[in-house]
Every structure is written in C-alpha cells, then in structure tokens.
Amino acid sequence: MTAPTEELARKKERKDKAENKDEEDEDVEKKREKEEKPKDEELVCKPIAFEDRKPCLNENCSFLEHSMPLTEEGDCTGYCCWKCMGRDNGEDWAVGGKNHYKHCEKTPAKSQL
C-alpha cells in the first residue's frame, strides 16, 4: 500500500472503532435505564392481611379474594383469581375448563371454616 492509502485505511479503522464504541455506549445506557426505571406505582401491591380479605366477588365462589390481586399479569382485585373474575364478568374465555387458575390461593371463606 502507498502512504496515502494506509492513512485512509487507518482513518477508516478509527472511525469504525468510534462508531462501535458509540453503539456500545448506547446499549449500556439503555440497559441502565431499564435497571434504574422504577416499577409503575400502580403495579406495586402490598399483600392483603388475612383478616381484611373478603369473599370472592363471584357469587358462585366459596373462596376469599386473592392476597396479592395486583400483579404484572393483571388485576383481579376482589376475586380469588382471574378465572372467577372472567366468569363473573361473563367472559367467553372463562367458561368451561378448570374452575380456578393455578395462582388461585383457594382459601375457604370464613363461612366454610
């Protein structure tokens, strides 16, 4: 290679390294933002104490409402599980199959204790 061609090759190499570094910096920054980003206030749910739990709002259910009704998957406040909530709201997907989803705590209401 001639001297000007070598110089151009070095410049291109430096430019490529700088671009790669910029991309890496952006990736690291995005990763940090995800880690530092607080969860939405709405998704933060404190457990409901046993004595404060009420019967499931589905009148055909004999369990207490779920102790952690608000999760990242959804909100079943007042119900023992999403299946009961769906059935009570007349949702087609909730008809048939098992009566309760696996996350249901199946805690009997006080009338059954």
C-alpha positions in Angstrom: 0.0 0.0 0.0 1.0 3.5 -0.6 1.3 6.0 2.3 -2.0 7.9 1.5 -3.9 4.6 1.2 -2.5 3.4 4.5 -3.5 6.7 6.1 -7.1 6.4 4.7 -7.3 2.8 6.0 -6.2 3.9 9.5 -8.7 6.7 9.5 -11.5 4.3 8.4 -10.5 1.9 11.2 -10.5 4.6 13.8 -13.9 5.8 12.6 -15.3 2.3 12.7 -14.0 1.8 16.3 -15.6 5.1 17.3 -18.9 4.1 15.8 -18.8 0.7 17.6 -17.9 2.5 20.9 -20.9 4.8 20.4 -23.2 1.9 19.8 -21.9 0.1 22.9 -22.3 3.2 25.0 -25.9 3.5 23.8 -26.6 -0.2 24.6 -25.1 0.3 28.1 -27.2 3.4 28.7 -30.4 1.7 27.6 -29.6 -1.3 29.9 -29.0 1.1 32.8 -32.3 2.9 32.2 -34.2 -0.4 32.3 -32.5 -1.4 35.5 -33.0 2.0 37.2 -36.5 2.5 35.9 -38.9 2.1 38.9 -41.9 0.0 38.5 -45.2 1.8 38.0 -46.8 2.8 41.3 -49.9 1.0 40.1 -48.1 -2.3 39.9 -46.8 -2.1 43.5 -49.2 -4.1 45.6 -49.0 -4.9 49.3 -50.5 -8.1 50.5 -53.9 -8.0 52.0 -53.9 -9.3 55.5 -55.9 -12.5 56.1 -58.4 -10.8 58.4 -59.0 -8.0 55.9 -59.8 -10.3 53.0 -63.4 -10.5 51.8 -65.2 -13.3 50.0 -64.6 -13.5 46.2 -67.0 -11.2 44.3 -68.1 -14.1 42.1 -71.2 -15.2 44.0 -70.7 -18.8 42.9 -67.3 -19.0 44.5 -66.6 -20.0 48.1 -63.0 -18.7 48.4 -61.6 -15.5 49.8 -60.2 -12.8 47.5 -56.5 -13.2 46.5 -54.0 -11.8 48.9 -51.9 -10.2 46.1 -54.6 -9.2 43.5 -52.4 -6.8 41.5 -49.5 -8.2 39.6 -47.7 -7.6 36.3 -50.0 -10.1 34.6 -53.2 -8.2 35.6 -55.6 -7.1 38.3 -58.1 -9.4 39.9 -58.9 -7.2 42.9 -61.9 -8.6 44.8 -61.7 -12.0 43.2 -59.7 -15.2 44.2 -58.3 -15.5 40.6 -58.7 -14.2 37.1 -60.9 -17.1 36.1 -63.5 -16.2 38.7 -63.3 -12.6 37.6 -63.8 -13.6 34.0 -66.8 -15.8 34.8 -68.4 -13.1 36.9 -68.0 -10.6 34.1 -69.4 -13.1 31.5 -66.2 -13.5 29.5 -66.3 -16.4 27.0 -62.8 -17.5 27.7 -63.6 -18.2 31.4 -66.4 -20.6 30.6 -65.5 -24.3 30.9 -62.3 -26.0 31.9 -61.0 -25.7 35.4 -62.9 -23.7 38.0 -59.8 -21.7 39.1 -56.4 -20.8 37.8 -53.3 -22.2 39.4 -52.5 -18.8 41.0 -55.7 -19.1 43.0 -55.0 -19.5 46.7 -58.2 -21.5 47.3 -58.6 -20.1 50.8 -62.0 -21.0 52.1 -64.2 -18.1 53.1 -65.0 -17.8 56.8 -68.4 -19.3 56.4 -66.7 -22.6 55.4 -64.1 -22.6 58.2 
